[in-house]
Amino acid sequence: MTRIAVVGATGAVGAVMLQCLAERGLDSELTLFASERSAGRVIDGRTVVALNDQADLSGFDIALFSAGASTSKAWAPRFVEAGAVVVDNSSAFRRDPEVPLVVAEVNPHALDAHKGLVANPNCSTMQLMVALAPIQRAAGIERLIVSTYQSVSGTGQKALEALDAEAAASLAGQPAPAPAVYPDTIAFNVIGAAGSFPDGSLDTDEELKMMFETRKILEDDQIGVAVTCVRVPVRVGHSESVNVQTREPLSIERVNELLAAAPGLVLEQVPSPLRSEARDEVFVGRVRDDPTHPRAFSMFVVADNLRKGAATNTVQIAEALISRGLIRSAAHVAS
Ligand code: A2P
């Protein structure tokens, strides 16, 4: 039995991680961690433990983190020191060249080099990689132009509450409450910049993540990525309009064949976030030639950002760590 710590178990992604762990039947013993605020809360018969200096971090094989980058920076190294492999859903370690950044269907081989920490990609990048990996393998990717339509759950539980409060006020004909999470009202609106602007950057952190993470996961520094990340008033499910320019020519029939054969991907005419909700697959549609370039095509890519974009992939990484013999108890059994 694998001993797993879930850090951030009370959050939007944490709750879905618990669901995924239960659904996928991973033979595990779980301990749930969250902040002091949630200590003592009972979830599925398990009492939530506060992550503080009194917490016992020993004995875990794997720790699944989804509690924000600052919590990961402070606590992930302590779990690693205590012997666990940490799979971190935050941006804290994704840029570290020593830390594998893994999409389960795309580059599980990268796990073999882990040194205790594994990073789960950003949700928007995750779903894009599932669709792009077969294209990259078949023809190489020269350039991407991506526009995202990102749901509110990607920001967390507080953002969902803000969306509900704003929508309720608007439907009741009352003035919108002051924006609580985003720089503008999100209900019945579109915010043309998802994420925040790091010092001096005209790109948001979400956009910078997609540029960097795409190249790291597809193991190709030459891929050009032009991206605009947008927040839309959708509760769950990120959508992306994607234009792909390949290095080698690729017919649209071949693109469709490659996508149809890709693991974890479902081809349909017009995917939608509502229909992607609670599903683990990535949905791809609107696949068509780009009439402005002989080696380019367009597609629309949708996935549940809490599932494949976060929790599902985290749990898939845990499964891959176990099956590849990459956790401490496996090493112990092997020795
Ligand atoms: P809590 O619910 O006790 O605040 P979300 O992304 O939905 O906002 O969820 C964030 C998750 O991270 C929650 O489970 C939250 O716990 C947890 N969290 C936030 N700060 C800390 C911290 N300092 N230590 C441990 N868990 C934290």
Boltz pocket constraint, residues with backbone or C-beta under 6 A from the ligand:
constraints:
  - pocket:
      binder: B
      contacts: [[A, 7], [A, 8], [A, 9], [A, 10], [A, 11], [A, 12], [A, 13], [A, 14], [A, 33], [A, 34], [A, 35], [A, 36], [A, 37], [A, 38], [A, 39], [A, 51], [A, 66], [A, 67], [A, 68], [A, 71], [A, 155], [A, 156], [A, 157], [A, 158]]
      max_distance: 6.0
